[in-house]
Amino acid sequence: MKTQEQIMKVLEKAYEDSRFVLVGEQLRTRELPSDMFARYKEATGGRLPAVLGIDLACYGFDLMTVEIGSERWNTLLDEVTAFAEKGGIVTMSSHWCNPTHKPEYGDRCRGLFGDGTAKYWEELLTEGSEINKKFKEELIADGRFMKELSDRGVTVLWRPLHEANGSWFWFTAKSGPTGEWIEADYLIRLWKYIYNLYVNEMKIENLIWVYGPNNGGGSIKDALYYYPGDEYVDIVGVDWYTGGKCEIMNEYHSYDHIMSLGKPCAMTEFGPGGNIRVPRGAPVCEQEKLFSAVDMLELYKSLLRRGLKISYVLTWTPGYGAIYSLGKAKEAMDDGFFYDLEKLNTIYD
């Protein structure tokens, strides 16, 4: 099992080396790692990703519906542990349920937070309030899962409040089209609240804290909008859904701002977007025509040639960028630029 120190060192090595990028894959809703690994191996010629991405909420394990200590709970723990024992890096996020959720909001992690105004953030951050208790219940469930991994020696790259400089989740700077933009201080306070709960109260010792905003631009706030401070963050990155160009180097300079923090940086989510992404469920051959894994490979090579540093890229689920759903996955992995689990193990000390 690799320690936090070993994983941080290998991420730093990957970040400073322009010859390769570690490649990871996100699990889709309610699947086991073994399910995804089977598809990944088939598409890439028997390989496994270097990084395993897991959502603990409604777009992943959905821990609030899994009884602690149940057979499924333990199976999830066992499979994540087995991947870590092979040298794999584990990263986790959580699309928490809106504590003021209403059926018309659709996905549980979306919709207005209360009435979309800052007063609900004050209640969220008030210990013992109804909203706080509901949210904290999910935080504790996530924390229990990560604490059990910690007890097994598994390190987790924990990425809370991802994309919180946007306007599409309840916990983002704006919780919907009729909500108001809230002050960054509320998000920073929430980050510190979660940090204190996990580190000081629950004594979870296996976490590497990842700050992962969305690639800024247009109506999206700057990538550093809710950065909580160096003492609360270990590595940084951005979520980027590309139109096939180098938007990451646009006039908003999101990645430049992230790199200026002096920490290892990553593409914490990546996939095709806009008119180069086919609808979910479309055959791989259709996606391949628009943006394939080889196109992704060439895009990342060009970014490093232009001076960006990238430790890893985490492709999202089928329909949103999973490398096995892009087409030409084996061809891209055969190139050697994207490091899989086997190659990751060659760069540990």
C-alpha positions in Angstrom: 0.0 0.0 0.0 1.4 3.4 -1.0 1.6 6.1 1.7 0.4 9.7 1.4 4.0 10.8 1.1 4.6 8.3 -1.7 1.5 9.4 -3.6 2.3 13.1 -3.2 5.8 12.5 -4.5 4.6 10.5 -7.5 2.1 13.3 -8.3 4.9 15.8 -8.1 7.1 13.7 -10.4 4.3 13.4 -12.9 3.6 17.1 -12.7 7.2 18.1 -13.4 7.8 15.5 -16.2 6.6 16.6 -19.7 7.0 13.1 -21.2 3.8 11.7 -19.7 0.5 12.3 -17.9 -1.2 9.8 -15.6 -4.6 8.8 -16.8 -7.6 8.0 -14.7 -11.3 7.0 -15.0 -14.4 7.8 -13.1 -17.0 5.2 -12.1 -20.5 5.7 -13.3 -23.5 5.6 -11.0 -23.8 2.7 -8.5 -21.2 0.5 -10.3 -18.4 -1.4 -8.7 -14.8 -0.7 -9.7 -14.5 -4.3 -11.1 -17.4 -3.5 -13.5 -15.6 -0.5 -14.9 -12.2 -2.3 -15.0 -13.6 -5.0 -17.2 -14.7 -2.5 -19.8 -11.5 -0.5 -19.5 -9.4 -3.6 -20.1 -11.4 -4.6 -23.1 -11.0 -1.2 -24.7 -7.4 -0.5 -23.9 -5.8 -3.9 -24.4 -5.8 -5.2 -20.9 -4.7 -2.1 -19.0 -6.0 -0.5 -15.8 -6.2 3.2 -15.1 -3.6 4.8 -12.9 -6.3 6.8 -11.1 -9.7 5.6 -10.0 -12.4 8.3 -9.6 -15.4 7.7 -7.3 -18.4 9.9 -6.4 -19.7 9.1 -3.0 -23.2 10.6 -3.7 -26.0 10.3 -6.3 -23.6 10.0 -9.3 -21.6 7.2 -7.8 -21.7 5.0 -4.7 -24.8 6.8 -3.3 -23.6 6.0 0.2 -26.8 7.5 1.8 -28.7 4.5 0.4 -26.0 1.9 1.5 -26.2 0.7 5.0 -22.9 1.1 6.9 -21.4 -2.3 7.4 -23.7 -4.0 4.9 -22.5 -6.5 2.3 -22.4 -3.8 -0.4 -20.6 -1.3 1.9 -17.9 -3.9 2.5 -17.7 -4.9 -1.1 -17.1 -1.3 -2.1 -14.4 -0.9 0.5 -12.7 -4.2 -0.5 -12.6 -3.3 -4.2 -11.2 0.2 -3.6 -8.6 -1.3 -1.2 -7.6 -3.9 -3.7 -7.0 -1.2 -6.4 -4.9 0.8 -3.9 -2.9 -2.3 -3.0 -1.9 -2.6 -6.6 -0.4 0.9 -6.4 -3.5 2.7 -7.9 -4.4 6.3 -6.8 -7.9 6.8 -5.6 -9.8 10.2 -5.9 -13.2 10.9 -4.4 -15.8 13.7 -4.7 -19.4 14.0 -3.6 -22.4 15.5 -5.4 -24.2 16.0 -2.0 -28.0 16.0 -1.9 -29.5 19.5 -1.7 -30.6 19.8 1.9 -33.5 21.9 0.7 -34.3 19.5 -2.2 -37.7 19.6 -4.0 -38.9 17.0 -6.5 -39.0 19.6 -9.3 -35.3 20.1 -9.0 -34.6 16.7 -10.7 -31.2 15.5 -9.8 -30.8 15.6 -6.0 -27.6 17.6 -6.2 -29.1 20.5 -8.2 -31.8 23.1 -7.9 -32.1 26.2 -5.8 -30.5 26.1 -2.4 -33.4 27.4 -0.3 -34.6 30.4 -2.2 -31.2 31.0 -3.8 -30.1 33.7 -1.4 -27.2 33.9 1.1 -29.4 33.5 4.2 -29.6 29.7 3.6 -25.8 29.6 3.7 -25.8 31.1 7.1 -28.2 28.4 8.3 -26.1 25.7 6.6 -23.0 26.9 8.5 -24.9 27.2 11.8 -24.2 24.0 13.9 -27.4 22.2 14.8 -29.8 24.0 12.4 -32.2 21.8 10.4 -30.3 22.3 7.1 -26.9 21.8 8.9 -28.1 18.5 10.5 -29.3 17.2 7.2 -26.2 18.1 5.3 -23.9 16.9 8.1 -25.5 13.5 8.1 -24.3 13.0 4.5 -20.9 14.4 5.3 -20.5 11.9 8.2 -21.6 9.0 6.0 -18.9 10.0 3.4 -16.4 10.4 6.3 -17.2 7.0 7.7 -16.4 5.4 4.4 -13.1 7.3 4.0 -12.2 6.6 7.7 -12.6 2.9 7.1 -10.3 3.2 4.1 -7.9 5.2 6.3 -7.8 2.4 8.8 -6.8 0.0 6.0 -4.0 2.3 4.9 -5.7 3.6 1.7 -4.9 7.3 0.8 -7.7 9.3 -0.8 -7.4 12.4 -3.0 -10.5 14.1 -1.6 -12.1 16.8 -3.9 -14.9 18.6 -2.0 -16.9 21.5 -3.5 -15.8 20.7 -7.0 -16.9 23.3 -9.6 -18.2 25.6 -6.9 -17.2 28.6 -9.0 -20.2 27.7 -11.3 -24.0 27.8 -11.1 -25.3 24.3 -11.6 -25.1 22.5 -8.2 -26.8 23.6 -5.0 -23.3 24.2 -3.4 -22.0 26.3 -6.2 -21.6 30.1 -6.1 -25.0 30.4 -7.7 -27.5 27.5 -7.2 -29.6 28.0 -10.3 -30.8 30.5 -12.9 -32.9 32.5 -10.4 -30.4 32.3 -7.5 -28.0 35.0 -6.6 -24.2 34.9 -6.7 -23.0 34.4 -3.2 -19.9 35.8 -1.7 -16.9 33.5 -1.9 -16.5 33.6 1.9 -19.5 31.3 2.3 -17.8 28.6 0.2 -14.5 29.1 2.0 -16.2 28.8 5.4 -17.9 25.6 4.2 -14.6 24.1 3.0 -13.1 24.8 6.4 -16.1 23.3 8.1 -15.7 20.1 6.2 -11.9 20.1 6.8 -12.4 20.5 10.6 -15.0 17.8 10.7 -12.9 15.2 8.9 -9.4 16.1 10.2 -10.0 17.3 13.7 -13.3 15.7 14.7 -13.4 12.4 12.8 -9.6 12.0 12.7 -9.4 10.9 9.1 -5.7 10.7 8.4 -5.6 9.5 4.8 -6.8 12.5 2.9 -5.0 14.6 0.3 -7.1 17.7 -0.2 -7.8 18.7 -3.8 -9.2 22.0 -4.9 -11.0 21.5 -8.2 -13.0 24.5 -9.7 -14.4 24.5 -13.2 -12.5 26.0 -16.0 -13.5 29.6 -15.8 -15.0 31.8 -18.5 -18.1 33.7 -19.3 -20.5 33.8 -16.4 -18.4 31.3 -14.3 -16.4 32.9 -11.5 -12.6 32.9 -11.5 -10.9 29.6 -10.8 -9.5 30.9 -7.5 -12.9 32.4 -6.4 -13.3 30.1 -3.4 -9.7 29.0 -2.7 -9.5 28.4 1.0 -5.8 28.9 1.6 -2.6 26.8 1.2 -2.9 25.2 4.6 -6.2 23.5 3.5 -5.2 22.3 0.1 -2.5 19.8 -1.1 -3.1 19.7 -4.9 -5.2 21.7 -7.3 -6.8 21.3 -10.7 -9.7 22.2 -12.9 -12.7 20.4 -14.4 -12.6 20.9 -18.2 -15.1 19.7 -20.8 -13.6 20.7 -24.2 -15.0 21.7 -27.5 -11.9 20.2 -29.0 -9.7 23.3 -28.6 -7.3 24.6 -26.0 -10.0 26.4 -24.0 -7.9 25.7 -20.9 -5.5 28.5 -22.2 -8.3 31.0 -23.0 -8.3 34.6 -21.9 -9.6 33.7 -18.4 -6.3 31.9 -17.7 -7.9 29.4 -15.3 -5.0 26.9 -15.5 -2.4 29.6 -15.3 -4.1 30.9 -12.1 -4.2 27.3 -10.6 -0.5 26.7 -11.5 0.5 30.0 -9.8 -0.3 28.4 -6.4 2.8 26.3 -6.7 1.2 23.0 -6.0 0.9 19.9 -8.3 -2.0 20.5 -10.7 -4.4 18.1 -12.5 -7.3 17.9 -14.9 -9.7 16.7 -12.2 -12.4 16.0 -14.7 -12.2 15.9 -18.5 -14.3 15.0 -21.5 -15.7 16.3 -24.7 -18.4 18.8 -24.6 -20.7 20.9 -26.8 -20.9 19.7 -30.4 -18.1 17.1 -30.1 -20.0 15.0 -27.6 -22.6 12.6 -28.8 -25.8 11.9 -26.7 -25.4 9.3 -24.0 -26.1 5.8 -25.3 -24.8 6.6 -28.8 -22.4 4.0 -30.3 -18.7 4.5 -29.8 -18.2 4.8 -33.6 -20.2 8.0 -33.6 -18.2 9.6 -30.8 -15.0 8.5 -32.5 -15.8 10.6 -35.5 -16.1 13.8 -33.4 -13.5 13.3 -30.7 -11.6 10.1 -30.0 -9.1 9.0 -27.4 -6.4 9.7 -29.9 -7.7 13.3 -30.3 -7.5 13.5 -26.5 -4.0 12.2 -26.6 -2.9 14.8 -29.1 -4.6 17.6 -27.2 -2.7 16.8 -24.0 0.6 16.5 -25.8 0.0 20.0 -27.3 -0.7 21.4 -23.8 2.5 20.1 -22.4 4.4 21.4 -25.5 3.0 24.8 -24.7 4.3 24.8 -21.2 1.5 23.5 -19.1 2.2 21.0 -16.3 -0.3 18.2 -15.6 0.0 15.4 -13.1 -3.1 13.4 -14.1 -6.3 13.6 -16.1 -9.5 12.0 -14.9 -11.9 11.2 -17.7 -15.5 11.2 -16.7 -18.2 8.5 -17.3 -19.7 7.2 -20.6 -21.3 10.0 -22.5 -19.0 12.5 -20.7 -15.6 11.3 -21.7 -14.8 7.8 -20.5 -11.8 6.8 -22.5 -13.4 3.5 -23.4 -16.4 5.3 -24.8 -14.4 7.7 -27.0 -13.1 5.1 -29.4 -9.4 4.3 -30.3 -8.6 3.8 -26.7 -6.0 1.1 -27.3 -4.4 3.1 -30.0 -4.1 6.1 -27.6 -2.8 4.0 -24.7 -0.3 2.2 -27.0 1.4 5.5 -27.6 2.9 5.5 -24.1 2.2 9.1 -23.2 -0.7 8.3 -21.0 0.5 6.3 -18.0 -1.7 3.4 -16.8 -1.5 1.5 -13.5 1.5 -0.6 -14.7 3.5 2.5 -15.7 2.5 4.4 -12.6 4.2 1.7 -10.5 7.5 2.3 -12.3 7.8 5.9 -11.0 7.2 5.3 -7.3 10.4 5.4 -5.2 
